[in-house]
């Protein structure tokens, strides 16, 4: 969400031809006269919302234009990394915040926006407070939170719960009690696309939070020595392997991929009772699952508490927003255009309506007033409530960490789920890459 990077990409769609230029022009690097430049992701319907926001801003500001260019996800990741390294970034840099933003900050490539937000409190105050965590590095804000929120939630098939006469789990103990009951009925307790790795990660993100609170992973993010050795971490890793050993997941989960939506299909076809996944899967389950969603058979809830855990049950994890930074290499004029866009063009009332119109929840306080007319009103209210009421909204680990540490993390999580390493080996392997 967040979403891990792969999830954010899946949420935006990765198939289809790349658009060679932008709908609003063919932007280039940090130079280019008076116009500011802005690169962002293609693929509809999200691309249309972004493009129309730029067009509306340009119409209202004839003296300071933004030239937009769209890229497919993989192409964007490569292009933006190369451009920033060469000092040729666009004026406005679209991203996911967290560990990647930290690398930009450490290289001096993005503007410190802390004082700008202090001078424009109305801009900051209308956004979800939880969206600023992934925009903040060492106490300073380097990005404007934008777009939508995507927490990870626990989905369940109501028909299957009715079939075995059970209720949705209200605790970790309930989850473990449900596993043998569903297995006895020939139903997999949980769907999981384990080959994708980041899908496995969501389980640990919630267990770490529910058992030890958000400070356990925060210590890892802050590169504190041996942060993975926290007792809550070992407890979480042990509980996760107990779930695997109890046959909590669909048989063969390590060969199932999320990109194919096969994990979602297992839920809506009745092969699996539950699925921990990002809110972006709701749209595809609505489209692909026949009357599964429209018929009221999809249940959803926040991850339940763990008995004796310190984490607040309102906490969530995933994607607290998307993020826009300003290149430090841009001209003073370009920077001013970008800041005006942040203040008046990003998440305007019209843009908020458009995000809601495609079934997404914008990170704006009061956005829920737009939900009533939607066929997905109940779902949207649920997602808004989870995101806006969370005491802590932790960013997905593979976004929060550096790309190097994230790869080691995903590799070790896959091994943990396959029972090929112990919790203690996981801890040792991860402690070795803290701060890398």
Secondary structure, DSSP 8 states (H G I E B T S, - for coil): ----HHHHHHHH---S---SSBTTB---SS-STT-EEEEEE-STTHHHHHHHHHHHHHHH-TTS-EEEEEE-HHHHHHHHHHHHHTT---SEEEE--HHHHHHHHHTT-B---HHHHHHTHHHHHTB-GGGGGGGEETTEE-SEEESEEEEEEEEEEHHHHHHHT----SBHHHHHHHHHHHHHTT-EEEE--GGGSHHHHHHHHHHHHHHH-THHHHHHHTT-TTGGG-HHHHHHHHHHHHHHHTT-B-TTGGG--TTTTHHHHHHHTTSEEEEEEETTHHHHHHHHSTTTTTTT-EEEE---B-TT--S-TT-EEEE--EEEEEBTTS-HHHHHHHHHIIIIITT-HHHHHHHHHTT-EESBTTGGGG-TTSTTHHHHHHHHHHHHH-S-EEE-HHHHS-HHHHHHHHHHHHHHHTTSS-HHHHHHHHHTTTT-
